Amino acid sequence: MNFIKLCRFFGIDGDVGEIKKLNNGHINATYKLTVEENGGEQLYIVQRINKYVFKDPKVLMKNVTSVTEFIKEKYLSMSVDPDRKVLEFLKSENGESCYYDDDNYYRCYKFVDRSVTYELPDSNELLENLGYAIGNFHYMLSDFNTKQLNETIPDFHNTEKRLSDLYAAVEKDPFGRAQKAMDDVLKFRKNESEILKLSSLDLPSRVVHNDPKCNNVLFDEQSNEILALIDLDTVMPGLAAHDFGDAVRSACNSCKEDEKDYSLVSLDLDKFKAFTKGYIKKAGNFLSEKEKNSLALGVYTLACELSARFLTDYILGDVYFTKDYGMHNLVRARSQLAFAEDVYKKLPEMNRIVSEICM
């Protein structure tokens, strides 16, 4: 990969110094570039887009730049400096946001200085800020026309298809693993109507992030104020409850997502309350009552959906998710299912918390 040619393609004229490969992220290869320009150092992030996951990088980048430029213009219309609050992707002189080299596509954006990410929020204050970040992202794009976006991963949150894929994997059973997972599969069949309940509601399509983990939010390294959301590859039309549910599933679990002692797995209601408080501060300004009433259900749905995906992958021979040991994906599936079952028991209290915060 010729980083100097990439820089010139994107109009970066300075001298390229240190090139550091970053190990965070599992999909795209990421590099931090130090460039000497205008008498100082400017940092850039370069990413090689994974063509196996994202079949059309140009369509992907059209989504990403449409959303980021919309957010930037909205901040400017609010007389707010967008610097550090939204990623700024570079374009070539011809307006191209992808650099093609050696059969790969690359993109480049300015590094957001004085920023930090966290794998998981370690305090209720940070949880509230995380909720605010997701709510603000939804708010900033609440008047964006979702028809302008393409599906970068079709059927990403099509829960019915995720269940169908699971049942098909059981029928195929290429490695003779289905019998070991049959009790789990039966739980999905038994609770299918509840798992699909969110999909049956008449809810508006929103621009959603689809991977709203804490480590995809940039915070100010001093104040922990939210800055920008990163990893925008899966920005697509969806439901507000998808992002809300997945963020809570990730950030408000009492255990890691692959806890082997399923009796320890539960939703922490104090964490849920802190996250919801931050989210509603922004999203409460535009969400309909029906959408607000769907948020808690989104947590249950997304936990079930991810469990089904882990279980499907285990039965098919671990072809999608990386694993650390032989039954890792089965453990993940059962841990997420245990979380979903605890969430289901707590739905009345979760709905009460949402209603109370929305008042």
N, C-alpha and C positions, 0 to 999 in steps of 0.2 A: 504494500500500500504506500503510495507516494503522497505524504502529507503536505509537501510543499505545493504540489499541483492542486491538491484539494483546496488549500488556502487561497491560491490564486483564483480558482474557479469561483469561490465565494467572496472574492474581493478583499481578502486579507493580504495586505502587501508587506507586512513586517517580517522579521527574521524568526523562523520557527526554532524554538529552543527545546526545552524538555518535553518529551512525549511519554506520558505515564498511562499504562493500562490499568483501568479500574476493575475490581473484581465483583462489585455489586451488580445485581441483576443477573437473570438466568437466560434471557432471550437474545438481546443484542450485545455485541462486543462494544465496549465503551472505552474511550481514551480522553485524557485531559491534556490539552496542548497549551504550552506557554509561548506567547508570541511577543517579541519586542517591537512595539510600534508607538509612534507619537511620543517618544521619549520615556515610555514606561512599559510595564508588562500588562498584557491582556490575556485572560484565560478563556479558552473555548472548550466545549465538549463536542467530541466527534463520535458518532455511533454508526457501526455497520448494521444495517437492518437485516434481521433474520428472514430470509426469503422462504424458508420452510414453513414458518408460522404465518408470515404476511406475504401472500402470493404476489401482490402488486404494490411495491413500495411507493410508486408515484401516487396511486390512489390513497394510500395510507397518509402520505405527507400532505395531500390536498386536504384531508380531514384535519390534520394537526394544525396546519397553518391557517386554515379558515377559522378554527376555534380560537387560536392564540391571538390572531390579528383582531378578531371580534372583541375579545376581552380587553386588549390594549386600547382599542378605540372607545370602548365603554368607559374605561378608567379615565381617559382623556376628557370625555364628555362630562364626567363627574368632577373635573378639575383635580384629579388624583394622578400623581406621577406613577406611571406603570412600571418604571424601572424596578427590578427585583420582584415584581408582583405577577409577572407572566413571562414565560420563556420566549426569547426572541430568536427565532430560527433564521439563519442567513439564506439568502437567495443569490443566484448568479445574476449576471448582467441581463440575461434573457428571462429572468424570473423563475428559474428552476430551483427547487429546494432539495434535489437529490443529485449527488455526484456519483457517476458510474465509473468504476475502475476494477479491472480484473474480475469481471462477472459478479461484482457486488455493488450494492447501493449504500451510500453514506450520506449522513446529514450532519449539520453543524449548528450549534447554538451557543450564545454567550453564556459563560459560567456565571451563576448568580453568586456574587461575592458575599462574604460574611453570613453564609447560610449553613444550616446543619440539618441532618435527617436523623430520625430515631427508628430503630427496628420496632419497638413497641412503646407506647406512652407509659411512663413510670409514675405518673401522678394524675390526680383528677383535673388539675389545671391544664396539663398537657392534653388530656382527653377532651376537655372542653374546647381547647384550641383546635384539636383535630376535627371535632364535630363542626366547628365554625368554618374551618377550611373547606370541608366537603359542602356545607350549606352555602358558602360564598361562591364556590365553583358553580353550583346549580343556579344560584341567584344571578350571577353574571351572564349565564347562558340561557336564562329563562325566556328570553324573547328571540333566541336564535332559531331559525327555521330548520328543524331536524331533517327535512327532506333534502337539505344540501349535503348531508353526510352519507357516506357509504358504509356498509357493514364490512369492517376489516376482518372479523371472524364471524361468519354467518352462524346464527342460532346460538350465540354465546350464552345468553340467559333464557333459552327456550327450555323451560323446566320439563315440559312434556317430552321433548326430544331426548333430554338427558335420561329420563326414566326409560324411554323406548330403547335407547342405546344400551342401557344396563340389561334390560330383559333380553335383547338380541345377543349380548355378550354371553349371557347364561345359556342360551340355546346353542350358540357356537362352541363355547367352552373349549378353546383350542389346547389348553394346558391342563385340563382336568382339575381346575381350581374352583369351579362353581359350587360343588358340594360343600366345601369349607365355608363358603360365603352365603349359603342358602338361607340361614336364619335371618341374616341381614336383608337379603332380597325380599323375604316374606314381609319384613317390616315396611318396606317401601310399598309393596302391593296392598297391604292392609291399610296404610295411611295415605294412599294415593290422592284421594279427594281433597284432603287437607293440604297436602304438599302442592297441589295444583290450584288451590284457592286463589292465590295472588294473581295467577294468570287469567282467571275467570272474571276478575274485576274490571270495570270499564274505567281505566286510568289513562291520563294523557301521556303521550310520548314526550320525554325530556332528553336533553343532551346529558349523558351520564359518563362518568370516567371509566367504570367497569373494573377498576383495580385500585380501590381507594384505601390501600393499606397505609399505615403511618409512615413507612419509609418512602412513600411516594409524595410526601408533602415536605416542602422546604420551610424551615423555621429560621427566624433570625437567631444567630448564635448567642446573642446577649440577652434579648428580651423574650425569646420563644414566640414572638408575634409571627403569625402565619405570613408566608411570602407567596410562593407559587406552587402549583401542583405540577409534578413531573410524570414521566412515563405515560404519555398521552396516546399511545398506540391503539388502545382499545376504546377510545372515545367514540361513542356511537349512540344512536337513539335507544332509549330504554325507559325504565321506570325509576323515579326517585327512590323508591323502596329497594331497588336493586343495590344502589350504592350505599344507602343507609344500612341495609341488612348486612352487606358484605363487610363494611367497616366495623360494625358492632361485632360481627362474628370473629373478626380478626383481633380487635382491640379490647374487647370486654370479656373474653374467655378467662376463666380462672387458671387455665393451663395452656401449654403449647398445643398446637393443632394435632400433634402426634403423640399425646399422652397415652401411655399403655394402660394405666389404671383408670378405667373409664368411670369409676365411682367418684373420682376427684373432679371430673369435668363438669363445669356449670357456668351459667351466665352470672357475672357479678353485677347486681342491680345498681350498686353505687356507681360503678363505672358507666353503666348504661345511662344512668341519670345525668352524669356529667357530660357524656358525649351528646346526648339528646339536647341538653340545655344549649350547648354551643351550636349545634346544627340548626335548631329552631330560631336562634337569634337572626339568622339570615334567611333560611328557607321558609320560615314561617310567614315571611312577607309576601310570598306568591303561591305557596302550595294550597290546593283546594282542601276542604275538610275531608273529602274522600281519600286524598293522598295522605294526609296526616294520619288518618285512621288505618292506613295500610302499612305504616312504617314498622311497627312491631312485628307484624306478620312477615315482612320482608326478611327479618333476621332468621326466622324459622325456615322460610323457603330457601334462602341462600345456603344455610347450613346443610339442609337436606340435599340440595343440588350439588354442592361440593362433595358431600359424602358419596353420592351416586357416581360422580366422576372418578373419585378415588377407587371405588369398588369396581367400576367398569374397567379401569386401567389394570387393577390387580388381576381380574379374570382374564384379560387379554394379554397378560404377560409383561406388564409395566412398560408400555411403549410410549407413554406421554410424560408422566411425572418421573423425575429422577428419584432414586431411592437410596437409602443408606444400608439397608439389609433386606433379606428376602421377602418378608411379609410387611414391609414398611407401609405400602399403600393400603393394605387391609387394615392395619392399625389406624392409619389416618382416617379411613372410611368409618370405622367404628367409633373413633374419638369424636368425629364431627357428628355422627348420628346420636351419640350420647349427649352432645351439646344441644342438638336440635330437640331432643326429647325433654331436656331441662327447660329450654326456651318455651316449648309448647305448654308446659305446666305453669310457666310464669307469664304467659301472654296477658291474662287479665290485669296483673300488676304492671306490666310494661305499658299496656294501653292506658292505664290510669296515670302513669308517669307522663306519657306523651300529652294526654289531655290537660293535665295540671300545668305543664310547662307552656302549652299553647294558649292558656287562658290569659 
